[in-house]
Amino acid sequence: MKTLLQIRTSMFSAGGQSSQLSQQFVDEWRTANPDGQVITRDIGAQPVPHLTAERFQAFLAKPEARTPEQQAVAGYSDALIDEVRQADVIVLGLPMYNFGVPSTLKAYFDHIARAGVTFKYTEKGPKGLVTGKKVYVFAARGGLYAGTPLDTETSYVRDFLSFLGMDDVEFVYAEGLAMGDAPKNAALAKARDSIQRLAHPLAAAA
Ligand SMILES: Cc1cc2nc3c(=O)[nH]c(=O)nc-3n(C[C@H](O)[C@H](O)[C@H](O)COP(=O)(O)O)c2cc1C
């Protein structure tokens, strides 16, 4: 049985454009994988807290030495990591807020990057321990940034996922969503078309 992890990061939860595009892909995937399991992690609705020194200390503490509070923090991080580990396919909705990723996504990344758990240091540098995943990212932006130096989101997300061992990452962009109805509708239609092709690659090639 295949598992898909859907991560919503829009502050508008399922109503965000990035969430709606992601949902289209998830629906197509469900149809193609009727026995598949979908896990939804909505960090727009339930934000991941900022990483603090106390929380980080909980990660570092030996499991048997953790206080009850540290156990709760480490357990929360472990649960987020388990979802990622379980997934064959990860679908990430990615809004752009003030030139970057939603702060709760940064906090989520801070909670799944754990030395000795999701990556390790070796003589040749860091090595990601979360491998064998296919990741789809559905990025929604008010302006036009893809392919320009202002798009720091794409390289940041790609680099972070690669650091954990996830190198097979595909981005779909819906841009210009704040530039009027016609550009917005055209961008969404183009993104929806790309999603169809990603979800049904063989049909698209025929
Ligand atoms: C607080 C806020 C900040 C935003 N900042 C940017 C920005 O820096 N650049 C941009 O192109 N669009 C920006 N937008 C527009 C969003 O990228 C756009 O609304 C997109 O649909 C957000 O994804 P979502 O609908 O999934 O939440 C911003 C929107 C909000 C609400």
The ligand as an SDF file (V2000), in Angstrom:
LIG
                    3D

 31 33  0  0  0  0  0  0  0  0999 V2000
    0.7400   38.0300    4.2150 C   0  0  0  0  0  0  0  0  0  0  0  0
    0.9430   37.8130    2.7460 C   0  0  0  0  0  0  0  0  0  0  0  0
    2.1690   38.1050    2.1830 C   0  0  0  0  0  0  0  0  0  0  0  0
    2.3730   37.9040    0.8210 C   0  0  0  0  0  0  0  0  0  0  0  0
    3.6020   38.1640    0.2820 N   0  0  0  0  0  0  0  0  0  0  0  0
    3.8270   37.9240   -1.0360 C   0  0  0  0  0  0  0  0  0  0  0  0
    5.0970   38.1320   -1.6290 C   0  0  0  0  0  0  0  0  0  0  0  0
    6.0710   38.5080   -0.9770 O   0  0  0  0  0  0  0  0  0  0  0  0
    5.2450   37.8930   -2.9450 N   0  0  0  0  0  0  0  0  0  0  0  0
    4.2080   37.4320   -3.7130 C   0  0  0  0  0  0  0  0  0  0  0  0
    4.3940   37.1940   -4.8980 O   0  0  0  0  0  0  0  0  0  0  0  0
    2.9860   37.2170   -3.1700 N   0  0  0  0  0  0  0  0  0  0  0  0
    2.7750   37.4450   -1.8760 C   0  0  0  0  0  0  0  0  0  0  0  0
    1.5330   37.2050   -1.3230 N   0  0  0  0  0  0  0  0  0  0  0  0
    0.4850   36.6210   -2.1750 C   0  0  0  0  0  0  0  0  0  0  0  0
    0.4580   35.1080   -1.9780 C   0  0  0  0  0  0  0  0  0  0  0  0
    1.6760   34.5170   -2.4150 O   0  0  0  0  0  0  0  0  0  0  0  0
   -0.7120   34.4930   -2.7200 C   0  0  0  0  0  0  0  0  0  0  0  0
   -1.8980   35.0130   -2.1510 O   0  0  0  0  0  0  0  0  0  0  0  0
   -0.7470   32.9930   -2.6710 C   0  0  0  0  0  0  0  0  0  0  0  0
   -1.9730   32.5440   -3.2010 O   0  0  0  0  0  0  0  0  0  0  0  0
   -0.5740   32.4950   -1.2590 C   0  0  0  0  0  0  0  0  0  0  0  0
   -0.7450   31.0830   -1.1940 O   0  0  0  0  0  0  0  0  0  0  0  0
   -2.0320   30.4910   -0.4710 P   0  0  0  0  0  0  0  0  0  0  0  0
   -3.2350   31.0230   -1.2240 O   0  0  0  0  0  0  0  0  0  0  0  0
   -1.8690   29.0040   -0.6250 O   0  0  0  0  0  0  0  0  0  0  0  0
   -2.0150   30.9330    0.9490 O   0  0  0  0  0  0  0  0  0  0  0  0
    1.3290   37.4060    0.0080 C   0  0  0  0  0  0  0  0  0  0  0  0
    0.0820   37.1240    0.6020 C   0  0  0  0  0  0  0  0  0  0  0  0
   -0.1060   37.3170    1.9550 C   0  0  0  0  0  0  0  0  0  0  0  0
   -1.4360   36.9890    2.5740 C   0  0  0  0  0  0  0  0  0  0  0  0
  1  2  1  0
  2  3  1  0
  2 30  2  0
  3  4  2  0
  4  5  1  0
  4 28  1  0
  5  6  2  0
  6  7  1  0
  6 13  1  0
  7  8  2  0
  7  9  1  0
  9 10  1  0
 10 11  2  0
 10 12  1  0
 12 13  2  0
 13 14  1  0
 14 15  1  0
 14 28  1  0
 15 16  1  0
 16 17  1  0
 16 18  1  0
 18 19  1  0
 18 20  1  0
 20 21  1  0
 20 22  1  0
 22 23  1  0
 23 24  1  0
 24 25  2  0
 24 26  1  0
 24 27  1  0
 28 29  2  0
 29 30  1  0
 30 31  1  0
M  END
$$$$
